[in-house]
Amino acid sequence: MTQKDFCCGLTMIGLLRSIYSEGGVLVHDVPMLVCPTCHKSHIIPDLEFDYIMLTHYCESDRVKVTSLRDAIGERKILDALAKYPEDERIRTGRRVLPQQIDAVLDLINVAKGMDDEQWHNELLDQLKKFSSYQQIKSR
């Protein structure tokens, strides 16, 4: 896993999505990493090059709809998704887990001990976001 695999203190989850390329090609079956906490997403790094090449060829050939699965094969898609296990946030329907809050609180103490005001403030902002996510869920 890479640094791009983590968000909001936990590993992102792998899902298949349909997305549009910058050139307007609709690509189905794209393995995406999604954060169940803040909902940020991006293409699984292992398949990003395959996606870029497919969309380039489609844009050149004026193809408007395609499938990454058809282009690179089911096995490659499944292997990429298998690296990202089921996430407790999905299983429980919670956007924030206690260990995420604990990790941010620990880092706030570290930042404070280092007198790193910028990092300290960024971590406080993250903690506020976590709090707002929990309030949204409980409504």
Backbone torsions as a table, in degrees:
resi	resn	phi	psi	omega
1	MET	NA	155.1	-178.1
2	THR	-116.4	175.2	177.7
3	GLN	-60.5	-28.6	179.9
4	LYS	-70.4	-8.9	-177.4
5	ASP	-85.4	-8.0	-175.0
6	PHE	-114.8	145.4	177.7
7	CYS	-157.1	141.7	177.4
8	CYS	53.5	31.2	173.4
9	GLY	88.6	-1.2	179.2
10	LEU	-138.7	167.1	176.3
11	THR	-67.4	140.6	175.6
12	MET	-74.7	164.5	-179.8
13	ILE	-105.3	153.2	179.2
14	GLY	-96.3	128.9	178.7
15	LEU	-138.9	153.0	172.1
16	LEU	-90.2	133.8	178.7
17	ARG	-138.6	162.7	170.3
18	SER	-104.1	130.1	-178.5
19	ILE	-137.4	157.1	175.7
20	TYR	-94.2	137.8	173.3
21	SER	-77.1	168.8	177.4
22	GLU	-61.2	-28.1	-179.7
23	GLY	-87.9	3.9	175.0
24	GLY	92.2	13.5	177.5
25	VAL	-87.8	128.7	174.7
26	LEU	-85.4	118.4	-178.1
27	VAL	-113.2	119.1	177.9
28	HIS	-88.4	161.4	173.2
29	ASP	60.8	44.2	178.5
30	VAL	-96.1	118.2	177.1
31	PRO	-69.5	120.2	-177.0
32	MET	-118.0	148.1	168.6
33	LEU	-95.6	129.1	-176.2
34	VAL	-128.8	136.5	175.6
35	CYS	-93.4	115.4	178.2
36	PRO	-66.4	-14.3	-179.8
37	THR	-83.5	-57.6	-174.8
38	CYS	-107.7	-6.2	176.5
39	HIS	72.2	14.1	172.1
40	LYS	-65.2	150.8	178.6
41	SER	-150.5	156.0	172.6
42	HIS	-160.5	165.0	-178.6
43	ILE	-66.2	141.0	176.4
44	ILE	-55.9	125.9	-174.1
45	PRO	-53.2	-35.7	-179.3
46	ASP	-61.0	-24.9	-175.4
47	LEU	-114.6	5.7	-178.0
48	GLU	-61.7	-42.0	179.3
49	PHE	-63.9	-42.2	177.9
50	ASP	-59.4	-42.3	178.7
51	TYR	-63.5	-46.6	-179.5
52	ILE	-60.3	-44.8	-179.4
53	MET	-65.8	-42.9	179.5
54	LEU	-61.0	-46.7	-178.9
55	THR	-66.8	-34.2	176.9
56	HIS	-61.7	-48.2	179.4
57	TYR	-63.2	-41.5	179.5
58	CYS	-64.2	-43.6	178.7
59	GLU	-62.9	-40.4	178.7
60	SER	-64.5	-37.3	-177.8
61	ASP	-92.9	3.5	179.8
62	ARG	61.2	35.5	174.4
63	VAL	-85.2	131.9	-175.2
64	LYS	-98.7	-24.1	-178.5
65	VAL	-138.1	136.2	179.5
66	THR	-151.7	177.6	178.1
67	SER	-132.2	126.7	176.8
68	LEU	-64.4	-35.4	179.0
69	ARG	-60.6	-44.1	178.5
70	ASP	-65.2	-33.1	-176.1
71	ALA	-77.9	-39.4	-174.0
72	ILE	-114.0	-11.0	176.5
73	GLY	100.7	148.3	-178.7
74	GLU	-60.1	-42.0	-175.4
75	ARG	-60.4	-44.6	-178.6
76	LYS	-64.7	-38.3	177.4
77	ILE	-64.4	-49.4	-178.3
78	LEU	-64.1	-38.6	178.0
79	ASP	-62.8	-40.5	179.3
80	ALA	-66.3	-44.1	-179.6
81	LEU	-67.6	-30.9	-177.2
82	ALA	-64.8	-19.3	179.9
83	LYS	-73.6	-11.3	-175.3
84	TYR	-119.8	99.0	-174.9
85	PRO	-69.2	167.0	176.1
86	GLU	-56.6	146.3	-174.6
87	ASP	-112.6	139.4	-179.5
88	GLU	-60.4	-30.7	179.9
89	ARG	-63.8	-34.8	178.4
90	ILE	-74.6	-46.6	-177.6
91	ARG	-61.1	-37.3	-175.8
92	THR	-98.1	-12.2	-177.8
93	GLY	76.3	15.9	179.5
94	ARG	-98.6	141.3	178.7
95	ARG	-85.9	-27.0	-178.0
96	VAL	-130.7	134.2	177.9
97	LEU	-104.9	153.0	-179.2
98	PRO	-54.7	-35.8	-178.6
99	GLN	-67.8	-25.0	174.9
100	GLN	-68.6	-43.7	179.7
101	ILE	-65.8	-43.4	178.7
102	ASP	-59.1	-42.6	-179.1
103	ALA	-63.7	-42.7	179.4
104	VAL	-66.1	-40.7	178.0
105	LEU	-62.4	-41.5	176.9
106	ASP	-62.0	-43.1	-179.8
107	LEU	-68.2	-33.1	175.6
108	ILE	-60.4	-42.8	177.4
109	ASN	-63.9	-39.4	178.1
110	VAL	-64.5	-47.5	-179.9
111	ALA	-61.1	-40.7	179.1
112	LYS	-64.5	-42.7	178.4
113	GLY	-64.5	-28.0	178.8
114	MET	-88.9	-2.1	-175.3
115	ASP	56.7	35.6	178.2
116	ASP	-96.5	89.5	-173.9
117	GLU	-64.1	-39.3	-179.0
118	GLN	-63.2	-48.4	179.6
119	TRP	-64.0	-41.7	178.8
120	HIS	-57.2	-46.2	179.8
121	ASN	-66.9	-38.4	176.7
122	GLU	-61.7	-41.6	179.6
123	LEU	-68.1	-38.3	175.8
124	LEU	-62.7	-39.9	176.4
125	ASP	-62.2	-41.2	178.4
126	GLN	-62.8	-42.2	178.5
127	LEU	-62.2	-39.6	176.6
128	LYS	-63.6	-40.5	177.7
129	LYS	-61.8	-45.6	178.5
130	PHE	-57.3	-43.0	179.8
131	SER	-62.2	-43.1	-179.9
132	SER	-67.8	-34.1	177.6
133	TYR	-63.7	-40.0	-179.5
134	GLN	-69.2	-36.8	178.6
135	GLN	-66.3	-39.0	178.1
136	ILE	-62.3	-43.5	-178.4
137	LYS	-64.1	-38.0	-174.5
138	SER	-80.2	-8.3	-179.9
139	ARG	-73.4	NA	NA
